[in-house]
Amino acid sequence: MDIGIGLPGHIRGGIDGTTVVEWARRAENRGFSTLAVSDRVVYTTPEPLVTLAAAAGATREIRLATGVLLGPLRTNHTLFAKQTATLDRIAGPGRLRLGLAPGLREDDFELTGVDFGARGRDLDGQLRRMKEVWGGDTQIGPAPATPGGPELMFGGMSAATLRRIREFGGGWVIGDCTADEFTEFAVPARQAWTEAGHPGELPTSAAVMFALGPDAKTVVDEEIRPYYAFIGEEWLQYAIDGAYTAEDDIRKAVAAFEAAGCHELIFTGNSADPEQVDLLADAVGL
């Protein structure tokens, strides 16, 4: 199983370009498989494609992923296809992975003037248009560096997620989960992949929160609490308690997700300090 790391884009103060570049370079140097970014409009979270462009220019080999990007908020599907193809060329073939999801927060849609109720249909239309543009069936360029376009992965645990896996051949990504929760939905997801006749195994990725160091528990509480306040106190505390703040627990998580058949586990940071990259690398043996 690969081990990736997620930028702490959700921290209250936000992150600047120097932080992005330093995290990206350290992550690559320490051997992490992937540098991932998240997506929100109504928060300090930096725009994912812009952020990954900066990371791509500062690195050479580490994979770059959105985990996940709220596709329906990008309402011009042709322009979005061009943007992602451009980022794929900047990164180089095989480096960019687009994790996409319809989105859960209504305020992200309200403040961007996008119809929350139509987000699923919009994502499907977006995917079809991206495939057209990436495949060269239009006058839109540049062509992506990766033949056929970047790898796709779909977030969520719904029937629509399973349908997208069947129709578009993308993998499955899940955030802030336990190994047991991963296993529960991985079964129908793998079945959908196989029934559609896609070759090989369904690509899977899971993300969890972490912080390390003497103030790790305080950092996790201070950063996760406002970010996930919308889910209610019970689930909020569950998310905070589920974050990994000790090396032994991180190693146990790696073992549990690997045993569940997960292909990549991404640890998302909760502190902008680049030392977090090295602390995590030491904990997982990189």
C-alpha positions as CSV (number, residue, x, y, z in Angstrom):
1,M,0.0,0.0,0.0
2,D,1.2,3.5,-0.9
3,I,1.4,6.3,1.7
4,G,0.5,9.8,0.7
5,I,0.2,13.1,2.5
6,G,-2.4,15.8,2.3
7,L,-1.7,19.5,2.5
8,P,-3.2,21.2,5.6
9,G,-5.3,23.5,3.4
10,H,-8.2,23.6,5.8
11,I,-6.3,25.3,8.6
12,R,-7.9,28.6,9.8
13,G,-5.0,30.9,8.7
14,G,-4.7,29.3,5.3
15,I,-1.4,28.3,3.6
16,D,0.8,30.4,1.3
17,G,2.9,29.5,-1.7
18,T,6.1,29.0,0.3
19,T,4.3,26.4,2.5
20,V,2.9,24.6,-0.5
21,V,6.3,24.3,-2.2
22,E,8.1,23.3,1.0
23,W,5.5,20.5,1.8
24,A,5.6,19.3,-1.8
25,R,9.4,19.1,-1.9
26,R,9.7,17.5,1.4
27,A,7.0,15.0,0.6
28,E,8.7,14.0,-2.6
29,N,12.2,13.8,-0.9
30,R,10.8,11.6,1.9
31,G,9.2,9.1,-0.6
32,F,5.5,9.8,-0.1
33,S,3.5,8.5,-3.1
34,T,1.1,11.4,-3.4
35,L,0.5,15.0,-2.4
36,A,-3.2,15.6,-2.0
37,V,-5.3,18.8,-1.7
38,S,-9.0,19.2,-0.6
39,D,-11.7,21.6,-1.9
40,R,-14.1,24.1,-0.3
41,V,-15.3,27.5,-1.3
42,V,-16.7,28.7,2.0
43,Y,-13.5,28.3,3.9
44,T,-9.8,29.2,3.8
45,T,-9.0,26.1,1.6
46,P,-6.9,27.2,-1.4
47,E,-8.3,26.4,-4.9
48,P,-7.0,22.9,-5.7
49,L,-5.9,23.2,-9.3
50,V,-4.0,26.4,-8.7
51,T,-2.4,24.8,-5.6
52,L,-1.4,21.7,-7.5
53,A,0.1,23.7,-10.3
54,A,2.5,25.3,-7.8
55,A,3.3,21.9,-6.4
56,A,3.9,20.4,-9.9
57,G,6.4,23.1,-10.7
58,A,8.3,22.4,-7.5
59,T,8.5,18.6,-7.9
60,R,9.3,16.0,-10.5
61,E,7.9,12.6,-9.5
62,I,5.4,12.7,-6.7
63,R,1.8,12.1,-7.7
64,L,-0.6,15.1,-7.3
65,A,-4.3,14.5,-6.3
66,T,-7.5,16.3,-5.5
67,G,-9.2,14.5,-2.7
68,V,-11.8,15.5,-3.6
69,L,-12.5,18.4,-5.9
70,L,-16.2,19.6,-6.0
71,G,-16.7,19.2,-9.7
72,P,-20.1,20.8,-10.2
73,L,-18.8,24.2,-8.9
74,R,-16.8,24.4,-12.1
75,T,-19.7,25.2,-14.3
76,N,-17.9,25.7,-17.6
77,H,-17.2,22.1,-18.5
78,T,-15.1,22.8,-21.5
79,L,-12.9,25.3,-19.7
80,F,-12.5,22.8,-16.8
81,A,-11.4,20.1,-19.2
82,K,-8.8,22.6,-20.6
83,Q,-7.6,23.5,-17.1
84,T,-7.2,19.9,-16.0
85,A,-5.4,19.0,-19.3
86,T,-3.1,22.0,-18.8
87,L,-2.3,20.9,-15.3
88,D,-1.7,17.4,-16.5
89,R,0.9,18.7,-19.0
90,I,2.5,20.9,-16.3
91,A,2.8,17.9,-14.0
92,G,3.8,15.3,-16.7
93,P,2.3,12.0,-17.7
94,G,0.8,9.9,-15.0
95,R,1.2,12.3,-12.1
96,L,-2.2,13.9,-11.8
97,R,-5.2,12.2,-10.2
98,L,-8.6,13.9,-10.1
99,G,-10.7,12.9,-7.2
100,L,-14.2,14.3,-7.9
101,A,-17.4,14.4,-5.9
102,P,-20.8,16.3,-6.2
103,G,-20.3,18.0,-2.8
104,L,-22.2,18.0,0.5
105,R,-22.2,21.6,1.7
106,E,-25.1,23.7,0.4
107,D,-23.3,26.9,1.3
108,D,-20.6,26.2,-1.3
109,F,-23.3,26.2,-3.9
110,E,-25.4,29.0,-2.6
111,L,-22.5,31.5,-2.6
112,T,-21.3,30.5,-6.1
113,G,-24.8,30.6,-7.6
114,V,-24.8,26.9,-8.6
115,D,-27.9,24.7,-8.3
116,F,-27.2,22.3,-5.3
117,G,-30.0,20.0,-6.4
118,A,-28.6,19.5,-9.9
119,R,-25.0,18.8,-8.8
120,G,-25.1,15.1,-9.6
121,R,-26.3,15.6,-13.1
122,D,-23.8,18.4,-13.6
123,L,-21.0,16.2,-12.5
124,D,-22.0,13.5,-15.0
125,G,-22.1,16.1,-17.8
126,Q,-18.8,17.4,-16.8
127,L,-17.2,13.9,-16.9
128,R,-18.5,13.3,-20.4
129,R,-17.3,16.6,-21.7
130,M,-13.8,16.1,-20.1
131,K,-13.6,12.7,-21.8
132,E,-14.4,14.3,-25.2
133,V,-11.9,17.1,-24.8
134,W,-9.1,14.9,-23.4
135,G,-9.7,12.4,-26.2
136,G,-9.0,15.1,-28.8
137,D,-12.5,15.0,-30.3
138,T,-12.7,18.8,-30.2
139,Q,-10.7,21.9,-31.1
140,I,-9.9,22.5,-27.5
141,G,-6.2,22.1,-26.4
142,P,-3.7,21.4,-25.1
143,A,-3.9,17.6,-25.0
144,P,-3.2,16.1,-21.6
145,A,0.2,14.6,-21.2
146,T,-1.4,11.4,-19.9
147,P,-3.1,9.5,-22.7
148,G,-6.8,9.8,-22.3
149,G,-6.4,12.3,-19.5
150,P,-5.7,12.2,-15.8
151,E,-6.7,9.3,-13.7
152,L,-10.2,9.7,-12.2
153,M,-11.5,8.7,-8.8
154,F,-15.0,9.2,-7.4
155,G,-15.8,10.2,-3.8
156,G,-18.9,9.2,-2.0
157,M,-20.8,6.1,-0.7
158,S,-23.9,6.2,-2.9
159,A,-25.5,4.4,-5.8
160,A,-24.4,7.3,-8.0
161,T,-20.8,6.7,-7.0
162,L,-21.2,3.1,-8.1
163,R,-22.7,4.1,-11.4
164,R,-19.9,6.5,-12.1
165,I,-17.4,3.8,-11.4
166,R,-19.2,1.5,-13.9
167,E,-19.7,4.2,-16.6
168,F,-16.4,6.2,-16.4
169,G,-14.0,3.6,-15.1
170,G,-12.7,5.8,-12.3
171,G,-11.5,4.5,-8.9
172,W,-13.0,5.2,-5.5
173,V,-11.8,7.6,-2.8
174,I,-13.1,8.1,0.7
175,G,-12.1,10.6,3.3
176,D,-12.0,10.6,7.1
177,C,-12.9,7.0,7.6
178,T,-11.8,4.0,9.6
179,A,-10.5,0.8,7.9
180,D,-13.9,-0.9,8.7
181,E,-15.8,1.9,7.0
182,F,-13.5,1.6,4.0
183,T,-14.1,-2.1,3.8
184,E,-17.9,-1.7,4.0
185,F,-18.3,0.3,0.8
186,A,-15.2,-1.2,-1.0
187,V,-17.2,-4.4,-1.5
188,P,-19.9,-3.0,-3.8
189,A,-17.4,-0.6,-5.3
190,R,-15.2,-3.4,-6.4
191,Q,-18.2,-5.4,-7.6
192,A,-19.3,-2.4,-9.8
193,W,-15.8,-2.2,-11.3
194,T,-15.7,-5.9,-12.1
195,E,-19.3,-6.0,-13.5
196,A,-18.5,-3.2,-15.9
197,G,-15.6,-5.2,-17.3
198,H,-12.8,-2.7,-16.3
199,P,-9.4,-4.3,-16.3
200,G,-7.4,-5.1,-13.2
201,E,-8.4,-4.0,-9.7
202,L,-10.5,-1.0,-8.7
203,P,-8.1,1.7,-7.6
204,T,-8.9,2.8,-4.1
205,S,-7.7,5.6,-1.8
206,A,-8.6,6.6,1.7
207,A,-7.7,9.7,3.7
208,V,-7.4,10.3,7.4
209,M,-6.4,13.3,9.5
210,F,-3.1,13.5,11.5
211,A,-0.9,15.8,13.6
212,L,2.3,14.8,15.4
213,G,4.4,16.4,18.1
214,P,3.8,17.5,21.7
215,D,0.8,19.7,20.8
216,A,-0.8,17.3,18.3
217,K,-4.1,16.8,20.2
218,T,-4.6,20.5,20.6
219,V,-3.8,21.2,17.0
220,V,-6.3,18.6,15.8
221,D,-9.0,20.0,18.0
222,E,-8.4,23.6,17.0
223,E,-8.3,23.0,13.3
224,I,-10.9,20.2,12.8
225,R,-13.5,21.7,15.1
226,P,-14.3,24.8,12.9
227,Y,-13.8,23.0,9.7
228,Y,-16.4,20.3,10.5
229,A,-18.7,22.3,12.7
230,F,-21.6,21.8,10.3
231,I,-21.9,18.1,11.0
232,G,-23.0,18.5,14.6
233,E,-21.3,18.0,17.9
234,E,-21.6,14.2,18.0
235,W,-20.1,13.6,14.6
236,L,-17.6,16.5,15.1
237,Q,-16.2,14.8,18.2
238,Y,-16.1,11.5,16.3
239,A,-14.0,13.2,13.6
240,I,-11.6,14.8,16.1
241,D,-11.2,11.6,18.1
242,G,-10.5,9.7,14.8
243,A,-7.5,11.9,13.9
244,Y,-4.1,10.2,14.5
245,T,-1.8,12.0,16.9
246,A,0.6,9.2,18.0
247,E,3.2,7.3,16.0
248,D,1.9,3.9,17.2
249,D,-1.6,4.7,16.1
250,I,-0.5,5.8,12.7
251,R,1.4,2.5,12.2
252,K,-1.7,0.6,13.3
253,A,-3.8,2.5,10.8
254,V,-1.4,1.7,8.0
255,A,-1.6,-2.0,8.9
256,A,-5.4,-1.9,9.1
257,F,-6.0,-0.2,5.8
258,E,-3.4,-2.4,4.1
259,A,-5.2,-5.5,5.4
260,A,-8.5,-4.1,4.0
261,G,-7.0,-3.9,0.5
262,C,-6.7,-0.2,0.3
263,H,-4.2,0.8,-2.4
264,E,-3.2,4.2,-0.9
265,L,-3.7,5.8,2.5
266,I,-3.3,9.6,2.6
267,F,-2.6,11.3,5.9
268,T,-3.9,14.9,5.8
269,G,-2.0,17.4,8.0
270,N,-3.6,19.8,10.5
271,S,-0.5,22.1,10.9
272,A,1.3,24.1,8.3
273,D,4.7,23.4,9.9
274,P,6.7,21.4,7.2
275,E,8.3,19.4,10.0
276,Q,5.0,17.5,10.0
277,V,6.0,15.9,6.7
278,D,9.2,14.5,8.3
279,L,7.5,13.4,11.5
280,L,5.0,11.5,9.5
281,A,7.7,10.0,7.2
282,D,9.5,8.8,10.3
283,A,6.4,7.3,11.8
284,V,5.6,5.2,8.7
285,G,9.2,4.3,7.9
286,L,9.9,6.4,4.9
